[in-house]
């Protein structure tokens, strides 16, 4: 049986950096010593609410949720799910160095490669490729944020659920229905009805 090649965390990061920002081999060498491997256990935090975000992480494996807690009801509201193969940060906090209003927590045991904002600024000054990475990261977060806001305005809950399934085909195997309902902006019984109508009860 043919065995598939396995890649180290740093090889996966380099592949993603080249695909995402077209970084050159020289760009990648500049940053080799700046990325640090970090493990975060399930339900532990990448960043806390009211803490300044100091890092960008590349998720090697695992899944995170971004959420806030209503100060009146103490109810959690999920804003985003961030899976492996993508970059994780609280962008506004990272850029402004002001406190982040959200929690970023692991839904599964996760492994990341992280780089600090200070190290990124050093790379921006050394390389147009890394400047491009910073710009593309900001653009990606802006697009995702606007798409989420527009989905809440213009799509039904069923349409939002179908879009989530398209984005994360195995989402119900990795994320509880309670978290999914919160992300969609609906209650659990409403999600159950949608799933029943779609034959996914």
Secondary structure, DSSP 8 states (H G I E B T S, - for coil): --------HHHHHHHHHHHHH---HHHHHHTTTT-EEEEE-TT-EEE-TTSB--EEEEEEE-EEEEEEE-TTT--EEEEEEEETTSEE--HHHHHH--B-SSEEEESS-EEEEEEEHHHHHHHHHH-HHHHHHHHHHHHHHHHHHHHHHHHHHHS-HHHHHHHHHHHSTTHHHHS-HHHHHHHHTS-HHHHHHHHHHTT--
